[in-house]
């Protein structure tokens, strides 16, 4: 996880299009007065949770598919979470490793009760197959075995997920340097911790090692809060809903600068209040804040990573 922090900081210090605003960070910290608005990790309603191994399997499959909803204006994360939940409630074997390897695009649509092809549907199917294959090959078909092998370490679990599942290897090259972002691997770890309330499969002694999950919403919220500034060219691209290529300087900067900025917010809160703050908690607050805002322009990139 230190590689994520270190490389995000490197991008922020060499950025050409996105800039971290120190005064904006100070204002956010001053406004919240050392108390992050509490947002409950909601695993009731749209998520499947029974407190056992099947919940872990559900979360790994959920986060293997948790990316790129925006090309379909009506599709969102809730459709994915609820669709998988209904599938498991109807058939407890729906997410078994052998079955994950066989799903087709139309079958995935039917599982989610979605009336048309999903954005990047072929990639979603490919990643389902990959998860099923790797679970069967290395973990007796069970995501719970993957979690048990991490020794209650969030950082180790991110390392295991990215080692065994190529579709979670969210890294790129920026100005000749390899940059690590690992959004979906980290959000799986955080979902596990949140769903199990830090107990059982969610007992992770170093949950503080996790950074935020660099996606579409967080950069947009940080910009609204004055923490991030965009170049005029990038601002025009974002506000006109023009697609930004995956792996471009602009896209990498949006995500990496978000990670670095929130790390700076976290550090300043702790410095001023003496309270230990988790990046996970900051991410949940920022994301919740963002989804409540109307007409929040965000960047648009076709990517399997977020």
Buried (B, 14 or more C-beta within 10 A) or exposed (E): BEEBBEBBBBBBEEBEBBBBBEEBBBBBBEEBEBEBEEBEBEBEEBBBBEEEBBBBBBBBBBBBBBBBBBEBEEBEBEBBBBBBBBBBEEEEEBBBBEBBBEBEEEEBBBBBEBEEEBBBBEBBBEBBBBBBBBBBEBBEBBBBBBBBEBEBBBBBBBBBBBEBBEBBBBBBEBEEEEBBBBBBBBBBBBBBBBBBEEEBBBBBEEBBBBBBBBBBBBBBBBBBBBBBBBBEEBBEBBEEEEEBEBEBBBBBBBBBBBBBBBBBBBEBBBEEBEEEBBBBBBBBBBBBBBEEEEEBBBBBBBBBBB
